[in-house]
Amino acid sequence: MKEENLKHIYVGLIEFSSLFHQKISPILNEDVFSKYSCNKNQNKALIILGRKEKITPSMLCKCLDMRKGSLTTLLDSLENMNLIFRQTDENDRRKTWIFLTEEGKNYVESKMQQYKNVITPIINSLEDEDIGNLANSIKSVIDIMKKL
């Protein structure tokens, strides 16, 4: 039974990832402000940062599945757009924290509103029971993934 469940998990994660990138990612990757013209990795980084108060470059690398050199270039560009700033940790000068600027917070807020405006009608096209199941399933997956 456990082996069968593991097989469903392996295949399901790949299928979920594929479906997510087909149906949801394009919505996240559209740019709200032509002023910035953020690419998809910049948008993902800003959204991740918007969900946290601060993050280290190492943790952001893991969240984005990027190499540190690529992330440095990405962060430099976001800093040049005045969307983020970096600050050395007060207690450990080797550690750097990344924060959103006020402009960055406004960008993320608008991005999330855009996301909500596009996703809501899509989700509302489902039956109420399906919406409830989807909400519960996503919550369960997140809760379990946090335990890994």
C-alpha positions in Angstrom: 0.0 0.0 0.0 2.8 2.4 0.9 4.6 1.7 -2.4 1.4 2.4 -4.3 0.9 5.7 -2.4 4.6 6.7 -3.1 4.0 6.0 -6.8 0.9 8.3 -6.8 2.9 11.0 -5.0 5.8 10.8 -7.5 3.6 11.0 -10.6 1.2 13.5 -8.9 3.9 16.0 -8.1 5.1 16.0 -11.6 1.6 16.3 -13.0 0.8 19.1 -10.5 3.9 21.0 -11.4 3.1 20.7 -15.1 -0.5 21.8 -14.7 0.5 24.7 -12.4 3.0 26.0 -15.0 0.4 25.6 -17.8 -2.6 27.2 -16.0 -1.4 29.5 -13.2 2.2 30.6 -13.9 1.3 32.7 -17.0 -1.0 34.7 -14.8 1.8 35.3 -12.2 4.3 36.2 -14.9 2.3 39.0 -16.5 3.6 42.4 -15.5 1.3 44.9 -13.9 3.5 47.9 -14.3 5.2 48.5 -17.6 7.5 50.8 -15.7 9.4 47.8 -14.3 9.0 45.1 -17.0 9.9 42.4 -14.5 10.6 38.9 -15.9 9.1 35.8 -14.4 11.9 35.1 -11.9 11.9 38.7 -10.7 8.1 38.4 -10.2 8.5 35.1 -8.4 11.2 36.6 -6.1 9.1 39.6 -5.3 6.0 37.5 -4.5 8.0 35.2 -2.3 9.5 38.2 -0.5 6.1 39.8 -0.2 5.0 36.7 1.8 7.8 37.2 4.2 9.2 40.2 6.1 12.7 39.4 5.0 14.7 36.5 3.4 18.3 35.6 2.9 19.7 35.1 -0.6 20.4 31.4 0.2 16.8 30.8 1.1 15.5 32.7 -1.9 17.9 30.6 -4.1 16.2 27.5 -2.8 12.7 28.9 -3.2 13.4 29.9 -6.8 15.6 26.9 -7.6 18.4 29.2 -8.9 22.1 29.3 -8.6 23.6 32.0 -6.4 25.3 33.9 -9.3 22.0 34.1 -11.2 20.3 35.3 -8.1 22.8 38.0 -7.5 22.1 39.4 -11.0 18.4 39.2 -10.4 18.7 41.0 -7.0 20.9 43.7 -8.5 18.3 44.4 -11.1 15.5 44.5 -8.5 17.6 46.8 -6.4 18.2 49.1 -9.4 14.5 49.3 -9.9 14.1 50.3 -6.3 11.9 47.3 -5.5 14.2 45.7 -2.9 17.1 46.6 -0.7 19.8 44.4 1.0 20.9 44.9 4.6 23.7 43.2 6.6 22.5 41.4 9.7 23.3 43.3 12.8 24.5 40.3 14.7 26.3 38.4 11.9 28.0 40.6 9.3 28.4 37.5 7.0 24.6 37.3 6.6 22.6 39.6 4.3 18.8 40.1 4.4 16.6 41.1 1.5 13.6 43.4 2.1 11.0 45.0 -0.1 11.1 48.7 -0.4 7.8 50.7 -0.2 7.7 50.7 -4.0 8.3 46.9 -3.9 5.5 46.4 -1.4 3.2 48.4 -3.7 4.3 46.4 -6.7 3.6 43.1 -4.9 0.3 44.3 -3.6 -0.8 45.3 -7.1 0.5 42.0 -8.5 -1.5 40.0 -5.9 -4.6 42.0 -6.7 -4.1 41.3 -10.4 -3.6 37.6 -9.6 -6.8 37.6 -7.5 -8.8 39.4 -10.2 -7.8 36.8 -12.8 -7.9 33.7 -10.6 -11.3 34.4 -8.9 -13.5 34.1 -12.0 -11.6 30.9 -13.1 -12.1 29.3 -9.6 -15.7 30.6 -9.4 -16.5 28.6 -12.6 -16.1 25.5 -10.5 -18.9 24.0 -8.4 -18.9 25.0 -4.7 -17.9 21.5 -3.6 -14.9 21.6 -6.0 -13.8 25.0 -4.7 -14.0 23.6 -1.1 -12.0 20.5 -2.1 -9.4 22.5 -3.9 -9.0 24.9 -0.9 -8.7 22.0 1.5 -6.3 20.1 -0.7 -4.0 23.0 -1.3 -3.9 23.7 2.5 -3.1 20.0 3.1 -0.4 19.9 0.6 1.2 23.0 2.0 1.0 21.7 5.5 2.6 18.4 4.6 5.3 20.0 2.4 6.3 22.2 5.4 7.0 19.0 7.3 9.4 17.6 4.7 
